[in-house]
Amino acid sequence: MTHFCCPGPVFRRAFLLVCLFPFFVSCASAPGAKDQAPEKDLLFLPPGASVYMHIDVARARPILDLLSIGALRGGDIPEILDRTDSAAAALYPEGSGRRFFVAARGKYPRFRSGLSFAFSSLWKKRRSPAGGSYWYSTGHKMGVSIGAGRAFLSDQDPLAVSPEIQSPGGFGALSRGALLAGWLPGAASQINTFFAARNIPLQIPAEQVLFSIHPSPPEDGEGGKYELTLYLETPSESHAQGLAAIISMMRFFMADALEPGDPLKALTDLFTRPPLRAGTNLILRSPGWDEREIALLFNMFALYFRY
C-alpha cells in the first residue's frame, strides 16, 4: 500500500472517509432508527452526483473491517472507525467540477487536528466564500474542514453552499434501520455499461435505483447475516412488467457470462426470488449474505467504478 507523508491521524481519517465510499456502484444514507435520520446528513451534500449514500459506521463495522479498498487496511483504521458514527457521501461524474463530497459525524479532536494541519507543509489554510476556513492539500487534491462533531471533505471547497438535494420518494422508508442505503440517479447508464463490460447481454430500463443493506429478519433463520434490497424505478408499468421478465432470466445470463470464482456470481442469488411489483417499480431482495460475501462484492465494484 502506498504511504503518504501526512499530518498524523487527521489526514488518515480524512483519507479513510474518501476511500470508504467509491466501493459500490454505488454506494447515500442510513443510520439506525434510533440515530439521526439519514436525510439530515444528506442535506450537506451538493446536487449533481452519480451516487448518493449514507452509512451507519458503528453497525456496519463487521463489513467495513473486511474491506480491502485503498487505505482501509491495517494501521489505526479501527481507531478512526471508532471515532466516526455515520457519514454521507456523494460521487460526481467527470467534467462536473467536483469528484466527491463527504459529510461525517463523529468524535473528532478539533484542536489537535488544527495543530496537525498547521505544522504540515502539505496543507494550507484557505478562506471559503461561504464563510469560515478549511485546510487544503494541492498534492492530495482534498479540502478538509473539522468542526464540533462534524468533518467535511471534498476535492473542492468543503464549505461551499449549494442547493439542498431531495432524496427520492420511498427512500426514507427503505433506509430506516439500514446499515447502508443510497441511490443512483442515473442508474440505467451505469448498470448497463457495467453489464456490457462483463459481456452480460442485458439492458435494464431503470431510471433510478435505490438500495439498502439491513440485518436479515430473524424469522428468515439468517441470524448474523444481511439482506440487500434493490428498489428499481422504471418509466411505466409496462417497463416494470418487462423488467420483471428480464430479471427472471438474469441468473442464467450471468451464470454463463461470469467466470468461476467471480464475486458477481453471488448476485445470481438476488434473482432467485421473484421481484415484487409496486406500480412502476420493482423490489428485489437477496437471501441472507454474510459480511464476507458483501465485502467481496463491494471490493469488486470498487475496482470497476472509478470516480
PyMOL commands that set and color helices and strands:
alter all, ss='L'
color gray80, all
select helices_A, chain A and resi 9-23+38-42+61-64+77-83+110-118+171-175+187-197+218-220+237-257+263-271+291-304
alter helices_A, ss='H'
color red, helices_A
select strands_A, chain A and resi 51-56+84-91+100-106+124-127+133-137+142-147+150-154+180-184+208-215+226-233+276-278+281-285
alter strands_A, ss='S'
color yellow, strands_A
deselect
rebuild
show_as cartoon
